[in-house]
Amino acid sequence: MGSLDNYWAGKKMVMGECLSVEGKLLVERCGERMKEGAMVCVLAAVLLMSAQAGAMASNEPMCGGWSAAAASDSNVVAAAQFAVKAEEKALREKGGAEPAGLELAEIREAAQQVVAGVNYRLKLTVRLDGRQKEAEAIVWWQAWREPEPYQLTSWNWE
């Protein structure tokens, strides 16, 4: 028996709180209390971690993280329309025999991120010179920016 076991064995005998049959420990009140306390701590830790995981899995926006946005939301629609116009302007500036015609056909998916303003990540279906194409755009919106609160920060063809 180690020194720690001797210590507790001495405490058990002094306190008279243990029962034994044929030299084997069956019930120890202080040991049961320690086990209950440990179980309460483990249970509290599990509940805290599951509550945190539940909050992270919810649709609540996480500060600085992306959260889903409704494609029909007026802010999302305005950002998508701006993105298409800005990309059309960029295509025209690149030059070509004929200016490109770019039109918004559908907003397939949208997400938003709160930063110094709002970033909108948009998965779009557009028509480029009559042909349907898909793209992902990121638009940064800042209400206080004048004269145009929107800025197209990314456009990628899929």
N, C-alpha and C positions, 0 to 999 in steps of 0.2 A: 504494500500500500504506500502511495506517495505521501509527501508531507501535507499536501492539500487535503488528501483523503483523511489523514490522521486528524487534521484540524477540524474538518466537518464531522468526523466520527466523534471527536471529543465534544463538539457542540451538541451533537444529537444526544449523547449520554447525559450531558449537563442539563440540557433543556428537557429531556425526557419526552421528546416529541416524536419518537419513531417506534414502530412496531416491527418485530422481526419474527420469522418462523424458520426454524432450523438455520439460524444465522444469516438469512437473506433479508435484505431490506424490502419491505412491501410498501409502506406508506410513510411519507415524511412530510409533515405539514409545511415546514419552511421550504422544502424543495418544491412542493406543489405550488406554493405562493410564487416562487421564483419562476416556475414554468408558466403560471398564469400571466405574470408580468411580461415575460418574454413573448407569449402569444399575443398579448394586447399590443405590444410594440410592433410585432410582425404584421398583425392585422391593420394597424394604423398606417404602416408604411405601404402595404398593398393598396389600401383605400386611397391614399394620397397619390400614388403612382397611377392608379386606374382613373382617378378624377382628372389628373393632368393629361393622360393619354386621351381621355374622352374630350377634353376641351380642345386638344390639338386636332382631333379627327372631326370636329364639328365644322359647320360652314361659317362659323364666326371668323371674321378677318383677323389674321395674325399680323401684328404690327410689323411692317416691312415685308411681309410675305404676300404671295399672290392668292386671291380668292376669286371664286366663280362670280361672274356677273351675267345678268340676263341680256341676251342678244337684243331684246326689244327695249331695253332701258334707253331713255332719250340721250343720256350722256354717251353711252356706247355707240349708238347710231351716229351721233354727231362726230365722234372720234373716227369712226369707220369712214364716213363721208369725207372728212378732212384727209384721212390717209390716202384714199383713192385719188382725190384731187391733187395732193402733193406728189404722189407717185406719177400721175399723168403729166404733171408739169416737169418732173425730172426726166421722164421719157422724151418729152418734146425738146428739152434742152440738150439731150444727148444727140439730137439731130436725126436725120433720116429724110428720105424723099417725101414722106407723108407723115404728119403728126399722128401719134398713137391716140386712139380713142379708148379710154379706160372707164368702165362703169361698174358700180357696185351691184352685184346680183344677190348676194346673201351673206349674212353674218352667221357663220356656222358655230362659232364658239367664242366666248369672251371671258377675260379675266381682268381683274384690276389689282393694282398695288399702290398703297398709299406711301408716297415719298414726299418730297417737297412739291406737292401737287398730287397728281394721280397718273400712273402709267396704265395704259390699256393695252393688253395683248389680245390681238384679234386674229381669228382664223377666218379668212374671207374667201368667198367665191366671187370672181370678177369676170367681166367680159373685156378682153383685149382685142380690139379690131374685130369684134363679133365672135371670137372664140372664147370659150369658157376656160378659165384657169383658176388655180387656187394659190393663195398667198397667206403669209403670216406677217402682220404689221404690229409694231409697237409705237404707240402715240403717247406723248407726254403732255399732260394738260396742267396749266397753272393759271388760275382765274385772274391773277393780278398782272399777267404778262400782256402788254399792249403793243400793237393793236391786235395781235393774233395769240390767243391763249394756248393753241395747239402747236406741237412740233412733232414731225415724223422722225423718230429716232432709228427705226429699222423697218426694212421691207425685204422679205425673202420669198421667192417663188418656190412653191412646193412641188 
